Amino acid sequence: MADAPGLSQFLGAVAELARGAPTSSVLPVWKRELLEGRNQQQHTALVHGKLDEVRLGSDTDTDIDTAKASSSAMLLLDDNAALRLRSFFFGPREIAALRTQLPPHLQKRATKFDTISGWIWKFRTAALAPDPGEVMTLTVVVNARGRDAVAVGIPVGYYGNAFALPVATSTAGELCRYSLSHAVELVNKAKNQVDMEYMRSEADLIALRRGQSSHFTAGMYSVADQTKARFGDLDFGWGKAVYGGPANAVCVPSLPWLASFLLASNNASGEDGIVVPMCLPGPAMDRMTEEMSKLLRQSTDMTLLHQPHVFPVKRSAL
């Protein structure tokens, strides 16, 4: 019925009314016809060309069906009971350390979401150690509201589902072998595909596939940015909430390895940042944790490098 921004709008309106406001500051807009599926006879080609295309990298010369996951990765993820949950924190120092690994043009263009998602996708893949030719896909949840290309199509107050699910695709070998900028560039490119025509094409695809169940593979992963949802800021008359956000650490409880949220959070020192919960098998989680430790050491080295020089004070005998 509604996505995270729509739910936030609804709860915000309830909070305003609970505090005595005569009406909500943002009036709800229905207009579900904006994103209805169109005539499939006319738009099937567009739907398949835009949303179902799988691009493979140079690690293989033959097409690989994304529905076929390598046995190594699938076995690792097959037993949910063996999974471990851990959250990774990205504060200003960690994000700055990641940005130093990007070329200048990408440093300007890539957002925090692009940078963190690209890093997680790259090193999560390395931690799982799938076959080099296996196709790895990262689905990014993109909110269509407020984007220049779709601003004229999604009115203020629209609280239904107004998000797209573009996919970044690469082989495991490329993700592991190439630099971080490769993964970040793919995330940024996938996200920037979203315009109003993309939104309508996605609605076409949903209508075309009605009644069909999704097929999940070990090479799939999804990230969703909830840092701007701010459910914790809602005030129903008793002050701000102690916590507001997903009740579960992952999007799909039955498939906890499939997805992660990016959540606004603080670390033990009270520093603002982004926390990313993740489920992985024990050995893969150990490798992922080691990569995070390397990033933390790099961010610490950067902090020391940019600190002003402090000279010791020698006491005089005079």
N, C-alpha and C positions, 0 to 999 in steps of 0.2 A: 504493500500500500504506500509506503514511503521509504526513502533512503535516510541515511544519517542526518544530512542537512534538513530534510523535511521533518524528521522526527524532532530535531533540535528546535525547529521553528514552532512545531505544535506544542512541545513542552514549554517553550518560552512564552507562548501565548497563554497557556494555562497558568504559568507562574505570574504573569502580569495581572490576569484576572483575579488570582488568589490574593494578590497584594492590593486589590481594590481598584484597578484600572477599569474604566467603563468599556474599553475595547482594546484589542491587541494592537500594538504599534505596526505590525505587518499583517495585513489582511490576507487570508488564504485564497489561493487561486486554484481552481480545479483544472479545467482545460486539458483533460486527458487525451483529447483528439490530436494534440500537438505531436504526440509520439506514438500514434497508432500505426500498425503495419499497413503498408500500401498494397496495391494490386501485385501479387506475386508474379503474374505472367510478365509484367513489365520490368520488375526490379530484381528478379532472381540473379541475373548476371552480376549486377552491382553488389548484391549481398555477398555472393560467394567470392567475388574478386577482392572485396575490401576486408572481409572479416574471416574468411576461411583459408586465405592464402598462407602457406607455410614456406618460409625461406630457409634454405639450408646453407651452411657455411662451406668453406673450402676443405674441411676435413674429410669430406666424402664426395665421391663423384656420382653416387647413385641416390635416388630418392629414398627417404626413410619414413615409414608410416609413423606418425606421432602416437598412434594408439599402441605401438609396440615398444614397451620400455625394456631396457636391458635387465636381465635377471638379477644382476648385482645390486642395482639401486632398488628394484622392487622388493627383493628379499629383505633389504635393510629396513624398508618402510612397511613391510607387510604385517608386522606384529606390533600393534599400538601399545601393548603392555610394556614393551621394552624401550619405549620412547622416554626421553628426559626433556623437561621443560626448563628453559632458562631465558632470562631477559637481558638484552644488551642495551647499554645506555650510550647515547651519542650526545655529548655536550658540545659547547663551542670549540673546545680544543680538539676533540675527535673529528668534528666536521672540518675544521681548518686543516688538520693533518690529511684528511681525505682529499681536500681540494688541491693540496700541493701536488698530488699525483695526476692531476688533470692538466691538459694543455690550456693555454690562455683563453682560447675561444670557448672552450667548454666550461671553464671556471665562470665565465660571464653568463652563459646560457643555462647551465644546469642548476636546478633548485636543490634544496636540502633533501627533498623527497627523491629526486633523481639520483643524487650522490649516495645516499644511504641505501636505497633500493638496489642500485648497481653493485655496491660493495657486498651486500648480503647475498645477492644472486650469485655473484662470482665465487665467494668463499663458501657458501652453502653447497654449491655444486662441487667444489674441490673437496669439501669435507665428506660428501657422499661417495666420491670417487666412482662415478658411473663410467661406462665405456666411452672413449673419446668421441665416437660417432653418434652417441645418443643425442637426440634433439631435446634441449631444455627450453621450456617456455615460461615466461614471467608475465602473468596477467596483472595489469595495474588498474586500479579502480579510479576513474577520472570523473570528478564532479563537473558537469557541463555548465553549471550556473557561474556567471561572472566571467566566462571566457569570451574574449573579443569576438571570436568567430560565431558564437552561438548566443550572444547576449540578446540579440533581437528575437531569438526564437524561444527562449525560456524566460518568462516574465518573473518579476519579483513577486514572491509569495507562492510560487509553484512548489508544492510540498510532496508531490509524487516522486517516483523514481526518475531521476534525471542524471544518471551516471552511465558512463560507457566502460567497456572492458577491453581496451586494446591490448595486444599481445606482443611482447618482445621475444624474439626467437634466435637461438644460437645453438651450436653444438657444444657439448661439454668440453671437448678438446679446446675449442676456441676460447671459451670462457676462462678456462684454467691457464691457457698459454698466453693469451693477450693481456695487455695492461688493463687497469681498472677503467680507463677511459672508454674501452670497447663496450663494456657492460653499461656504463652510464650513458653513452651515446645512444645505445639501443633503447634504453628506458625513455630517454628524452624524446627520441624520434617517435616511439609508439604513442606516448602521451600527447604529443603535438599533432597527431592525426585527427584528433577529435574536433569536428565542427558539426554544424547542424545537419548536414547531409549524412555524416557518419552516424549521428544519433538516430536519424530516421532509418538508415540502413540496418542498424542494430535492432530496431523495432521490427523491421521486416524479417530479420533472421529469427527472432524470437517467435513471431507468428508462423514462420515456415516450419520451425522445429517443434511446434506445440505438441505435447504428448510424448516427446522423445526425451529419454533420460541422458544426462551428461556422462561421458566416459572419462574417468580419471586415470592418469598414468603417473608413474614415479617421477617423470621429467617435468611435471607441472608444479607451479608455485604461484602464489598470488599475494600481493601486498596492497593494503588500503591505508590511506592517510586519514587518521581521525584527530590529528592535532588541532584542527580548527573547529571541531564539533563543540567543544567546551561544555559538555554536559555538567561538569563539576561547577560551572558558574551559575547554574539555575538557582533561583531564590523563590521559594513558595511562601515566603513570609517568616521563615525561621532562620534565615541566613543561607550562605552557600553550602552546598553539599560537601560531605566529607570525601566522597568519591562519586564520580559519574563516568560511565563508560561501559565497555562490553563486560558482561558477566563472566564470559569465558575468555581464556587467553588467545583463542584461535577462532576463526570464522566458522569452521565446520567441525563440531565436536567429534563426530564419528571418523573424521579424517584429519587429525590434528596436525599432521605434517604438511598439509596442503596450503596453509595460508598464515599470514601474520598481519597484525595491525601496527601502525606507527602511532604512538600515543604520547601526548604531552605529559611530562613528568619531571620530578626533581630527583637528584641523587642524594646520597647521605649528607653531602655538604650543603644542600639546599640550592644547588646550581640548576637552573632551568635547562631542559634538554628534551630529547626524544628517546623513548624506550620502546624496544621491539621484542615482544615475546616470541619464542620460537621453540618448536618441538623437533627433536632429532634423535636417532638412535645413539646410545652411549658413546661408541667410538667416534662417530661423526661429530657429536657435540663436543667431545674433547678436542678434536681438530679445529672446530669453529671457535672454541674458547681460546685456543692458542693463537689463532689469527687476531682475535680481539685483544689479547695481551700484547701482541706486536704493535697493534694500532695505538694502544695506550702508552706503550714505551715511546713510540714515535711522537705522540702528542706531548709527552713530558719533555722529550728532548727539544721540541720546538719551543716550548714555554721557557726552558732554561736558556735557549739560544737568544731569545728576544728580551730577556730580562736585562735591565741596566747593570753594568759592572759595579760590583760593590767591593771596595778595597778595605782590608782590615785596618783598624785603627791601632797604631802603635803608641803605647803610653810613653811619654817622655819622662826622664828622670828629673827634669827641672821643676 
